[in-house]
């Protein structure tokens, strides 16, 4: 079937318009982040996009199940299905690196995550399940919601062997932003790489200000993640010590607010001090336009089946340039 090329967005006011353009450019799916501490409501943005499009698949990429009661999530999915049909809805779910950490909370424990997903899936199948110790079912009468069962694909934000095996066992695909070298995707039909970059043209280099401003918000996420996960890979990044020192100047109880400000959209004040051209190796698609297709082919050879590219900076420019370089237009 070949590599699928999709696009990812934060839920901001312009996103429905950008999704409309994504459909025109030939992108497969528009994934929208579930980041209420940083941007708008994912489901409202998806509904607005649904009214403006005819073909492109739509879904949260990825929803954080702890942010809403499972019945609320099931009803939101049913609403989107009612707007565009099952064939255009796909659901990504994750443990909440951004959606929870931006509020000072750790991601969900892996032991709890599959059960949370299964509660929503059971409700959508029309089953009675136990939520908070009581029986729960979608009581929607005829004409109040799409008929159950509502069958839509699920993609889980997992990376380690245990997560990959669980996803395969329950018939889900996986979302990843940094594939592990030892990852085995043989049992999975859908392996989606969430990624970004700055497609360079003319005499641009990784040190060009436009390139750093465009790809920098993606690059800075690695600094944020490695710091909060106590990952030794932080020490391999440019200006890592300076980054630690700047973060430690912020009162600990407010630190997460400053670290995550601008997450995946803008370089915040701390990021601007540390993210440089030498940091761009963290951004897979910060490369000349002529090299994009080869990078896509390389990722496909490693088992990736879909690229979800987040355009940043001049969003429409990046969408058009990446679509052209990837062979969509």
Protein Blocks (a to p, Z undefined) as FASTA:
>chain_A
ZZaddddddddfklmmmmmmmmmnopabdcddddfklmccfklmmmmmmmmcckbccddd
dddfklpcfklmmmmmmmmmmmnojklgccdddehlmmmmmnopacddfklmmmmmmmmm
mmmnopacdeehiacddfbdehiaccdddddddddddfbfmlmmmmmmnopacddfbdcf
klcfklpcbdcddddddddehjbcfklmklmmmmmmmmmmmmmmmmmnopaklmmpghkl
mmmmmmmmpcfklmmmmmmgopakbccfklmmmmcfklmmmpmklccfklmmmmmmmmmm
nopabdcdddehjlklmmmmmmmmnopZZ
